[in-house]
Amino acid sequence: MLSMPPIGPVQAATIIATIGHINNFEKAAELKSYFGWALRRAQTGVSFDRTKLAQGGGVQ
């Protein structure tokens, strides 16, 4: 995690303490959704009407 520029030692430790172990999530999408980093799009027809971050904890 420390190889990603915005994540420092404190942020990495917080993430690890929060999730326990990466194997608690089957897919990367589950982890992103848990933290609220996953996008949720509302689409009608062929165009996207809205894009926002999903609420944390919800699995898409």
Secondary structure, DSSP 8 states (H G I E B T S, - for coil): -TTSTT--HHHHHHHHHHHS-GGG-SSHHHHHHHHT-SEEEEEETTEEEEEEE--TT---
